[in-house]
Each structure stands twice: as C-alpha cells, then as structure tokens.
Amino acid sequence: MSQDVVELKNRNDRARISLRGAEIRQWSVAGRELMWQPDARFWDAVSPILFPLVGWSNGGQIRVDGTTYPMGVHGFAASLGFQLVEHDEASALLRLAENAETLTRYPFRFELFIRYRLHEGFLEAAFCVRNTDTRSLPFAIGIHPGFRWPLSAASRAGHRIEFDEAEEPFVPEISPRGLFRPTSRTVPLDGRDLPLTEELLASEALCFLDVRSRGLRFRAPDGCAIRIETEGFPHLALWTRPGAPFLSIESWTGHGDPEGFAGDITEKPSIRLLPAGGEDTCRVRYSLENAA
C-alpha cells in the first residue's frame, strides 16, 4: 500500500482505492481491467463518491435555517482525505467526518464510513452515514463509477443496459445548469432493454428516478457484462462525455435541484433526514459475468 492508495487483492482480482475521496481507481478481475483510466481531455475522475448531496444545487448554494452556504456539484467528499480505519488483504474501511472547512459549507456534524470488499469476481461498497449532530441530518449519497466502454469489443456499438424489471421509457430533462426541469423526454427503452448509443448520451445524463430494478447489467455484444446490484439506492444515472471511452452507471439516494428551487435543504426533493444519533446504510455490488 502506498501512502495514499489502499490495495486490495483476492486470488487473481485486484482493486485500488484512493484515500482522497475514497475513490475506486482500479478494479480488475483475473487481470482484466474494468474501470476506465482518467484522461484530462474528458474527465479526471474514475469513481467519485457523492456526498453530502447528489447533483447540482440551484445557484451553487444550499439554504439552512435562512442562511446560504456554497455547495458545488455532488457535494465535497470526492475532494477530501478519508481516514483508513481498517485494512486487510481483501477489504478496507474508510471514514470521513466534518471538519472546520466542511462546516463552512454544510453546517452539520456527521460520520461517513465506506467499506470496500473484494471477492473473487466482484467488488462491493457498503456505505454508512451517522448523524453525530444534535438535529436531523439532511443528506444524499451516491457513487459515480466509470466503466470501460467499449467493455469487450472494438467499438461502442451494440452495448446495452438490461434492467431486472421493466422501467418507464422517459427521463427528466436537465437544464444546462444541471437542474431538473418539470418536463421529460423519451428514451428507446423497451421494457427492460436500453440500447446505448453516442447520440442517446450526447447532451445530458439519463436519470432514472425511483427505478423498480434493484439490479441491471451493462452488456457488451459478445455477452460479457458488468452486473450491478444495489440496496438503498432508489435512483440511477447513466452519463458519459462525447468521444470518451467510458460509461458511468451511478447509484444515487438523492438528485439535483429542480429549476427555481429556493427552499431549505430539508425541503429538497429526495433528501434523506437522519435523526440525531441515527444511521443510514446502503450498498452496491459490481460483478463480472460471462467473461471470455
């Protein structure tokens, strides 16, 4: 382990977790790399953690009891150093808590724990948010992994998302400022099956809110797939950038502000309110299927 990266291994599988942001930087199964590698021309991250909010806040700020605080997209956890609490060959527990700097942007006390476990063929991330404040803690959390696209082919053509359950074939329209509009647009989703194309993802993320499916597959034309299973994440987003060789498949508990939203943070759509002394958990599991 280097000073700022935790290395996990299980037989022939490997993962590397950065202490900065608790971010998955690499994951390979039997020597096969599945995460994209950052390229500053497109995106300099791999799998950022989204906390204490997901998405854009209207005007780049939040309101707490009549006072405004600056808040960037997806919160601040991705830019902060986590403490390594436990580490063995195949797992690591990381912790983030409030500090003087976070309190200037988010005036709440909290603990965020993330445990990564590497099993043969799959990687699991388990999240626990604890409210160490004396009042309710409003928060959202998400994980934003970028997987290689193409996954196991020469081009992006023929890849698809296969949901476990039939989903509605429309998503909210997103403004240029990342805010949710009251209108929606249709997507070429046929029950459970969504073909992926450059054009589909060219302008904005596809945000599927309150999905029925607790699992899905990102499948390549040869049948190889990354299987994603979640607990406690009601929302899903798909995102890339034009010409970039990755697909982000994001799991969210909350989402960005609606256009014109000017309410208190406790009134944000899909926000979770955690009582003083309480904790909230969720998890996601990534596995490789049908690898050649």
Summary of the structure (lengths in Angstrom):
residues: 292
radius of gyration: 18.5
end to end distance: 30.3
largest distance: 57.0
contacts: 940
relative contact order: 0.19
helix: 4%
strand: 48%
